[in-house]
Amino acid sequence: MARNKTDNFLRAIKKYAKAQSTLLQTEVKQLKSERIKEAEETAHRDSERLIKDKLHEKRNHEMAVLAKKTQEGQKELFVERTKMTEEIFSKASDKLIDFTKTDEYTQRLCNSAKAIAELFGDRDCVLYVNERDLGTAESFRDFFAGKVEAKADKTIKIGGIKGYCPEMAIIADETLDTKLEAQREWFIENATLSVL
C-alpha cells in the first residue's frame, strides 16, 4: 500500500510536471510569437521610415538639381535677352547717328533750342551739344533773351541739345542719347522677347 501511495504520488507529480511543462511551452510559444510579431512590426516601421527618408532625400536632391537648372536657364535667358536688347539699341543708335547728318535733324535741334529758350526765359544758360553740333549751337544764341554759352559735351554721343540754367537749377535734356535710354528702360519693362 505504501508503494501504491508512492506510485500515486509520483504519478501526480509527473502529471503536475507535465501540465506545468505544457503550460510553460505554451507561454514560451506565445511569448516567442509576440516577440516575433513585435520585431516584424518594428522592422516594418523602420523600413517604412528608411524608405520615406530616402524618398525625401531623393526628392530634395532632385528639387535642388531642378532649381539649379532653372536658375542656369534663367541666367542664359537673361544673357540672351540682354544681348538682343544691346543689338537692337546699338542698331537704333547707329540709325540715330545717321539721322544727325540730315537737315531734319538740324531743324529738330533748332526746335529743341527754341523750347529750352522758352523754358529759361531771360535767364543765362549753358547749352551742351555733341562736338560736331557746336557750330550749329552757336547760331541758337538769337533764341535766348539771357546770356548763352555753347559747350561740347562728350557724354552726348548721338546728338541733341541739353540746356542748363544755374539760376533755376534746371537741366532741360533734349538729347537723343537720353531719349534712346528712356526707350531702353521702357523696352526692357514692356518687350516680351522670346529667345528660341
HELIX and SHEET records of a PDB file:
HELIX    1   1 ALA A    2  PHE A   99  1                                  98    
HELIX    2   2 ASP A  103  PHE A  120  1                                  18    
HELIX    3   3 GLU A  131  ASP A  133  5                                   3    
HELIX    4   4 LEU A  134  GLU A  138  1                                   5    
HELIX    5   5 SER A  139  PHE A  143  5                                   5    
HELIX    6   6 LEU A  176  ASN A  190  1                                  15    
SHEET    1   A 4 VAL A 148  ALA A 152  0                                        
SHEET    2   A 4 CYS A 125  VAL A 129  1                                        
SHEET    3   A 4 GLY A 160  CYS A 165 -1                                        
SHEET    4   A 4 ILE A 170  THR A 175 -1                                        
END                                                                             
